[in-house]
Amino acid sequence: MSWWSDHWLLWLLVACYTLILFHHARLGRASTGKHGGLAGFYVGGRSLGGLVVGVSFFATFASTNTYVGNAGKAYEYGVAWLVTLPFMVLFTLLSWTLVAPRMRQFASHWDALTLPDFLAARFSDRAKAVRLGTATVVVFSSILYLIAIFKGAGNLFEQFLDVPYWAAVVITLGFVVAYTSIGGFISVVRTDVVQGGLMLIGALMIFY
């Protein structure tokens, strides 16, 4: 009973957030059905604007990697770790201003849904090898990224809710797979917009 009295507010917030996740999944599923096909699921029919996609990118990029990983490394190494921040901002700016607009145009022209699709269409004479090589890099990089994400989430659940680490990772993985599989890209972007707002509020509250 004392455990519940100590953690009831946090669990209530987790429950509310879970309801938001599956509300977005339902909306995403309806929208995906409207756009139809794989394009509706993977890229939302290319109907989302730059603002919401940008917030989604921010929420994905500045996730537990930043709030747990980078914060921990900054504490370990001191002010020197802050040197990484301007480079992150610079390369993000370059990718969004120089690379992203042209890639979006080309991807739309070739009806490419993924990076392997895009590069296979761009280098059609070596499409099979390019697709396989790109997919291998994407999968390998994604695994490393997701390990960091779920490790951070597991540590946070363990710390704040007294949930065993392995159970926290499994629960987080289950929720993410569920709402992503149900609602597709639009569900993910909607959720990321909420998360981006929460992260911004949290970052400001740190200074307070």
C-alpha positions as CSV (number, residue, x, y, z in Angstrom):
1,M,0.0,0.0,0.0
2,S,2.8,2.4,0.8
3,W,4.4,1.6,-2.7
4,W,1.1,2.7,-4.4
5,S,0.8,5.8,-2.2
6,D,4.3,6.8,-3.2
7,H,3.9,6.3,-6.9
8,W,0.2,6.8,-7.7
9,L,0.7,10.1,-9.4
10,L,3.4,8.9,-11.6
11,W,1.4,5.8,-12.6
12,L,-1.6,8.1,-13.3
13,L,0.5,10.2,-15.6
14,V,1.8,7.1,-17.4
15,A,-1.8,5.8,-17.8
16,C,-2.9,9.2,-19.3
17,Y,0.1,9.2,-21.6
18,T,-0.7,5.7,-22.7
19,L,-4.2,6.7,-23.6
20,I,-2.8,9.6,-25.7
21,L,-0.5,7.1,-27.5
22,F,-3.4,4.8,-28.5
23,H,-5.7,7.8,-29.4
24,H,-3.0,8.8,-31.8
25,A,-2.7,5.3,-33.1
26,R,-6.5,5.3,-33.8
27,L,-6.3,8.6,-35.6
28,G,-3.2,7.4,-37.5
29,R,-4.9,4.2,-38.6
30,A,-7.9,6.2,-39.9
31,S,-5.7,8.6,-41.7
32,T,-3.5,5.8,-43.2
33,G,-6.6,4.2,-44.5
34,K,-7.7,7.4,-46.2
35,H,-4.3,7.8,-47.9
36,G,-4.1,4.1,-48.7
37,G,-1.3,1.7,-49.3
38,L,2.2,1.7,-48.0
39,A,2.7,5.4,-48.7
40,G,-0.1,6.1,-46.2
41,F,1.5,3.9,-43.5
42,Y,5.2,4.9,-44.0
43,V,5.0,8.6,-44.9
44,G,1.5,9.6,-44.2
45,G,0.7,10.1,-47.8
46,R,3.3,12.9,-47.8
47,S,0.6,15.1,-46.3
48,L,2.3,16.4,-43.2
49,G,3.9,19.9,-43.1
50,G,7.4,20.8,-42.2
51,L,6.6,22.2,-38.8
52,V,5.1,19.0,-37.3
53,V,7.8,16.8,-39.0
54,G,10.4,19.1,-37.6
55,V,9.0,18.8,-34.1
56,S,8.9,15.0,-34.6
57,F,12.5,15.1,-35.7
58,F,13.5,17.1,-32.6
59,A,11.6,14.8,-30.3
60,T,13.3,11.7,-31.8
61,F,16.7,13.2,-32.0
62,A,16.6,14.8,-28.5
63,S,15.1,11.7,-26.7
64,T,16.7,9.7,-23.9
65,N,19.9,9.9,-25.8
66,T,20.1,13.6,-25.0
67,Y,18.2,13.8,-21.7
68,V,19.9,10.8,-20.1
69,G,22.9,9.9,-22.2
70,N,24.3,13.3,-23.1
71,A,23.4,14.7,-19.7
72,G,25.3,11.8,-18.0
73,K,28.3,12.3,-20.3
74,A,28.3,16.1,-19.6
75,Y,28.3,15.4,-15.9
76,E,31.2,12.9,-16.4
77,Y,33.4,15.0,-18.7
78,G,32.4,18.5,-17.6
79,V,32.1,21.6,-19.8
80,A,34.3,20.1,-22.6
81,W,31.3,17.9,-23.5
82,L,29.4,21.0,-24.5
83,V,31.6,21.3,-27.6
84,T,29.4,18.6,-29.2
85,L,26.3,20.8,-29.0
86,P,27.2,23.4,-31.7
87,F,28.2,20.6,-34.1
88,M,24.8,18.9,-33.5
89,V,23.0,22.1,-34.3
90,L,25.2,22.9,-37.3
91,F,24.9,19.5,-39.0
92,T,21.2,19.3,-38.3
93,L,20.8,22.7,-39.9
94,L,22.8,21.7,-42.9
95,S,20.9,18.4,-43.3
96,W,17.5,20.2,-43.2
97,T,18.4,23.1,-45.5
98,L,20.7,21.4,-48.0
99,V,19.9,17.7,-48.1
100,A,16.2,17.3,-47.0
101,P,14.5,19.6,-49.6
102,R,16.1,17.9,-52.6
103,M,15.7,14.4,-51.1
104,R,12.0,15.1,-50.6
105,Q,11.6,16.2,-54.3
106,F,13.5,13.1,-55.6
107,A,11.7,10.7,-53.2
108,S,8.3,12.1,-54.4
109,H,9.4,11.9,-58.0
110,W,10.5,8.2,-57.7
111,D,7.7,7.4,-55.2
112,A,10.4,6.2,-52.8
113,L,9.2,5.4,-49.3
114,T,12.5,4.5,-47.6
115,L,16.1,5.5,-48.0
116,P,17.0,2.1,-49.7
117,D,14.1,2.8,-52.2
118,F,15.5,6.3,-52.8
119,L,19.1,5.3,-53.4
120,A,18.1,2.2,-55.5
121,A,16.1,4.5,-57.8
122,R,18.9,7.1,-57.9
123,F,21.5,4.4,-58.8
124,S,19.3,2.1,-60.8
125,D,22.2,0.4,-62.6
126,R,23.3,-1.0,-59.2
127,A,19.9,-1.0,-57.5
128,K,20.1,-4.4,-55.8
129,A,23.5,-3.9,-54.3
130,V,22.7,-0.3,-53.2
131,R,19.4,-1.3,-51.7
132,L,21.0,-4.2,-49.7
133,G,23.9,-2.1,-48.6
134,T,21.7,0.8,-47.5
135,A,19.3,-1.4,-45.7
136,T,22.2,-3.1,-43.8
137,V,23.5,0.3,-42.6
138,V,20.0,1.5,-41.6
139,V,19.2,-1.7,-39.7
140,F,22.6,-1.7,-37.9
141,S,22.3,2.0,-37.0
142,S,18.7,1.7,-35.9
143,I,19.6,-1.2,-33.6
144,L,22.3,0.9,-31.9
145,Y,19.9,3.8,-31.6
146,L,17.1,1.7,-30.2
147,I,19.3,0.1,-27.6
148,A,20.2,3.5,-26.3
149,I,16.5,4.6,-26.3
150,F,15.2,1.5,-24.5
151,K,18.0,1.4,-22.1
152,G,17.3,5.0,-21.1
153,A,13.6,4.3,-20.8
154,G,14.3,1.2,-18.7
155,N,16.5,3.1,-16.4
156,L,14.0,5.9,-15.9
157,F,11.1,3.5,-15.2
158,E,13.3,1.6,-12.8
159,Q,14.4,4.8,-11.0
160,F,11.0,6.6,-10.7
161,L,8.5,3.7,-10.6
162,D,10.5,0.9,-9.0
163,V,9.8,-1.3,-11.9
164,P,12.5,-4.0,-12.6
165,Y,14.7,-2.9,-15.5
166,W,13.9,-5.9,-17.8
167,A,10.2,-5.4,-17.2
168,A,10.4,-1.7,-18.0
169,V,12.2,-2.4,-21.3
170,V,9.7,-5.0,-22.3
171,I,6.7,-2.7,-21.4
172,T,8.2,0.2,-23.3
173,L,9.0,-1.9,-26.3
174,G,5.5,-3.3,-26.4
175,F,3.8,0.1,-26.3
176,V,6.1,1.5,-29.0
177,V,5.6,-1.4,-31.3
178,A,1.8,-1.4,-30.7
179,Y,1.1,2.3,-31.5
180,T,3.6,2.4,-34.4
181,S,2.2,-0.8,-36.0
182,I,-1.4,0.4,-35.6
183,G,-1.1,4.1,-36.6
184,G,2.0,4.2,-38.8
185,F,3.9,7.4,-39.5
186,I,1.1,9.8,-38.6
187,S,0.7,8.2,-35.2
188,V,4.4,8.5,-34.6
189,V,4.5,12.1,-35.6
190,R,1.5,13.0,-33.5
191,T,3.0,11.4,-30.5
192,D,6.4,13.0,-31.2
193,V,4.7,16.5,-31.2
194,V,3.3,15.8,-27.7
195,Q,6.7,14.5,-26.5
196,G,8.5,17.5,-28.0
197,G,6.3,19.8,-26.1
198,L,6.8,17.9,-22.9
199,M,10.6,17.8,-23.4
200,L,10.7,21.6,-24.0
201,I,8.7,22.2,-20.8
202,G,11.0,19.7,-18.9
203,A,14.1,21.4,-20.2
204,L,12.9,24.8,-19.1
205,M,11.9,23.4,-15.7
206,I,15.5,22.1,-15.2
207,F,16.7,25.7,-15.1
208,Y,14.0,26.6,-12.6
